[in-house]
Amino acid sequence: MGLPLVAVCEDDYDLGEVLSELLRDAGYQVALATCSEELDHLCSKQPPDVLVLDYRLPGEDGREIAKRYMSQRPNLPVIMMSVDASRDDQIAGFEAGAMLYLPKPFEPEALLAAIGGLVRTKRSNKAPRVVFNSAACKLYSEVASVILSRKEAALLNLLILRSPEPVEYFELLEVITDTGQEIGTKSSLEVMISRLRRKLKEGDIPREEFSIVSSHGFGYSLSGSVTIE
């Protein structure tokens, strides 16, 4: 897991540099901008984990930036800073989506504590969105559900247990072969994998969350996060 990226938009260049140094020393990556255009350019390269905005910015202010970013990423943690900590501004900041409002000047420890708390909360909320119920032969997400055959469930169970390492063709064939039957062929396994992939697609299981990947000349592996229940 890479270092969390904190995007800071502060039109006071000297203060921005101080904040950047503070955050880097604390173990964060930092993208520093002085206006919304610079911020958009930096965030287009890598989406931030936390957004720190000055309320009073030239052009598009912090409140407008927060609204725009959160319309695309509703769970993005936003911290608003302002030398004018009036009640109306604080309310406007919270209405725009800011989770915390820091009146300037503030202690460096206050900013670090705020960012650390938001990063921890964000990561703890990233529960896998795909669940595999081996007993019911069922794979489901928040919005989709797929019923599997007994052999498909056995194959997926092995891939999940070994993930992210690939599983050899022979092992996969063994787990889907009934007792007393001859081990199938690689071609029969490929047909089954193809059918299973189609079933997952038709069942709207998100590919970015869960997919079966071919390991050429070796076997198959699982890509994505999944919980077994």
N, C-alpha and C positions, 0 to 999 in steps of 0.2 A: 504494500500500500504506500503510495507516494505521499510526500508532505502536503498538507492542506494548503490550498491557494487562497490568500486573502487579497481581494481587490479593493484598493483604497482610492477614493476620488476626493481630493483635497486641493483647492486652488492656491493655498498658501504653500509654495514650493518647499520652503525651509521646514515647515511643520510636517509636510508629507515625507520628506527625507528622514526626519527624526522618527516618525511612526514606522517607516519602512525598516530602518535599522533595528528598531525595537522588536518588530515582528520577526525579522530574519534571525536575530539573536535567540528568539524564543522557539525557533524551529519551524517557521512557516515560510512558504514561498510568498512573494509579494508582487502584485502588479499595481504600480502607482500611476495614477492619471490626475490631471488638473482640470479636466472638463469631461462632459459626457461623450464627446467624439473620441477622445483618447481612450476613455474607459471601454467604449464599444469595440474599438480596434483591439485592445488587449484581451478582452473577454471573448472575442471571436476566435482567438488562438487556443484558449483553454478556459472552460467555464469555471468561475470561482466557487469555492466552498462557502465563503462568507463575503458579504459586500459591506464595506464601511464607507459611508457617504457624509460629506459635509452638507448641512442643510442649505446654506447660502452659497450657491455656485453660479458663475456667470452662465447665461443662457439657460439651459435646462437645469432646474435646481434639484436638490437631493430628493425631495418628495416626488417629483415627476419621474426621476430616474428609477426610484424604488417601485413606483406603480408599473412602469414599463417592464422592468425586469421580472417582477413578480407575476405579471400577466402571462409570461412565458414559463416561469419556474416558480410556482406558488409556494414551494417549500424552501426557497432560498433564504438563508438567514441574513437579515439586514440590520446593521447598527447605524443609527443616525447621530451625527455630532453637530453641535451648534453653539456659538458663543452667545446667541440669543435664546436662552432656555425658557421663553415665555410659555405659559400654559397652552395658548392657542397653537403655537408651533409644535409643541410636544404632541398635542392631540392630532394635528395634521400629519405629523410623522408616523404616529401609530396607525392612523387611518390609511396611510399609504402602504403599510405593511411592515414597518420597522418593528423589530422585536425588542430592541433596546434603544434608549435615547441617552446619550452622554453629553452633559453640558460642559462646554469648555470654560476654563482649563480643567483637565481631569488628570488624575494620577495614572501613570503608565500601567500600574498593576490592575487598575479598574478595566482598562481596555483588554489587557491580556486575559483577565478572568472572564470577561464577557465573551470574547472570541473562543476561548477554551471550552466554556460551557456550551456554546452553540454548536461547535464542532463535535463534541461528545454526544450531544443530543441527536444531531443529524445522523451520525454513524450508528447510534443505537436503534434508530428508527428504520434503518435499511434492512429490514427482515426480508428473507427470500420470498418472492411473490409466487413461486411455483411449489406445490406440495404434492408428494407422492404417497398414496396410501396403498401399501403393498397388499394388505389383506383384502381390500375391496377392489384391487386391480384398477385403480383410478388415479389420474393425474389431473390436477386442477390449479387454477390461478384465481385471482380476484374476479375475473370476468369470464372464465372459460372452464370447461370440464371435458375430459376425455376418458372413456371407458376402454380398458385394455384387455386383451386376451390374457390367459394365464401365462403363456410363453412370452408375450410382449412384456408383461409385468416382471417376469423373472429376468429377462434381458436387461430391462431398464434398472432393475434393482442392483445388478452387478455393475453396470456402468456408473451408477450413482455412488456406490460404495467405493469404487476405485478412482473416482473423479479427483483431480483432473488428469490422472494418468490413463493412457490408452490400455484397452484390454485386447488380448490376442484373439484372432478369429476362433482358434480351437476352444478356448475357454468359453467364449460366447456360445459356440455350437453345443458344448457340453451342457450348459445350463438350460438350453431350450430343447434338449433331447430327452424324451421319456425313457424311463428304465426299461431295458430289454430291447430298445430300438437301436439301430445303427446311427452313428454320428452323421449328421447331414454334411452337405458340401458348402464350400465358400459361396457358391452361387445361390444356394438356398438361403443363406444368411443375408446376402445382399438384397434378395427379394423381400425378406422380412423387414430389413432396415428401411428399404424404400417405402414399403407399405406403412410402417410405423411413422416415418417422417410425414407422409401424406396425411395420416390420421391426425398428427399433431397440428399440422397446418390447417386442416379443415376444422379442427376443434378450437382454433384461435389461441393456441398456446403461444405466447410471444417468443419469436425466435431469438431475440436478443437476451431473453431470460433463460432459455432452455433449448438446446439443439444437440443433435448427434453428429459428431464430426468424424470424417474418415481419416485414419492414420495410414497412409498409402503403404501397402505391402506388409502391414502388421495387424491392424484391427480397427477398433473404433474407440472414441472417447466422448465424454460429455462436456459440453460447454455451457456454463451458466450456474446459477445458484438454485438449489432445491432442498426442501426439508422432507425427511421421511417420517411418516407418522404411523 
